[in-house]
Amino acid sequence: MSTTNQGLYTLATIIKRLEAVASRFEDLEETARSRTTKRQSTSTVADVPEPHLPRPEPPVPPAVVVQPLSPPSVTAFDAIVIDGKLKAFVELTKAFAPQFLVDQVALFADELNLLRNLLLIAAACKAPDQKTFVELLGPLQATIETIARAKITHGKEAAWVNHLSAIAEGAPCVGWVTVEPKPATYVNDVKDSIRFFTDRVLKEHKGKDSKHAEWVRAFLAVLDEMKRYVLENHPVGLA
């Protein structure tokens, strides 16, 4: 090989090696660029703050409803008269009596609930003057008159006229609130006044339908418990 050829060979070899080195540098540069881009991307994601989520409000506790306590005298009236005897009497009447008697007995129950309202007022307030007291008695008086009219309206119902009359005559039992100093005696007098009608009910249905006798006993029990209530809670009068 001539000296010229050897020089050319040597030059070609150097150029190839330089190209290889340049290519290697390009590869290294691309790799470095790629890593830098990746780090910047990671840094960008890391630098984004997390969205602020509002704290959930704590649950609102359910409202507590405080039922007002009834005065002892009213609690006793509920236990002895309303729950003790009246409710059972009303249900018994519904079980066998015609609608007009059921309605009259319902009015009697309304009357005793009006009496309960008056007992609440009496327990919470001082004794009213005479005019105010008469006004407070107005709803009771109106209901007594409505009960009496029911007897007149259905008085031709021969099979039930004594039942109707017994309720009508017993309705004034609430009048003990106007009596001093022995209101319980008044309740007993009202009970005696209805005996004529309750005895006739017993006589007419004796040996036939025991429901009528049960009904009479249930009604008289309401009056007996009314008397007991008055003796225990208002022995000398409402005030």
ABEGO torsion letter per residue (X at the ends): XBAAAAAAAAAAAAAAAAAAAAAAAAAAAAAAAAAAAAAAAAAAAAABBBBBBBBBBBBBBBBBBBBBBBBAAAAAAAAAAAAAAAAAAAAAAAAABBAAAAAAAAAAAAAAAAAAAAAAAAAABBBBBAAAAAAAAAAAAAAAAAAAAAAAAAAABAAAAAAAAAAAAAAAAAAAAABOABAAAAAAAAAAAAAAAAAAAAAAABGBBAAAAAAAAAAAAAAAAAAAAAAAABAAEAX
